[in-house]
């Protein structure tokens, strides 16, 4: 049986709590722009960046996002030997 290990040893980009305030500002600005351009018609805007809790997700929703994406917080390091 082959041995393999899935580990994240390579540094990633700008993420987690560091990017959260930047992402919130971008969502707020884009939501305002979309509302001014399209009025109350349906549009989709997803909040992405630094979501580590329900409160973080709620911030995106309150600033105009319709959905929130959660990614790295759910990442698990897997080792098989």
Phi, psi and omega in degrees: 000133181290149174259136174210159180220130178255105181228151181257079183265349179270129180301138179269194179272199179284118185207185177059218186299332180296325184268344186304309180297327178292315179297320178299315179298318180295317179298316180299314181295317180293320179298318177297316180298314181295321179295320180289326181280320189247357180066221182267014178290161181294134172216161181238128178221124183251131176274128183222128173131111173072025180278111181239356182204170176297325178297320177298318179295318180299324178301316178298316180297316180295334180268001172121357178284144176272329180224164178226133178258137177240129183230280188299331180297338180264359183290137179236138176276127184247131174233131178233130179226000000 
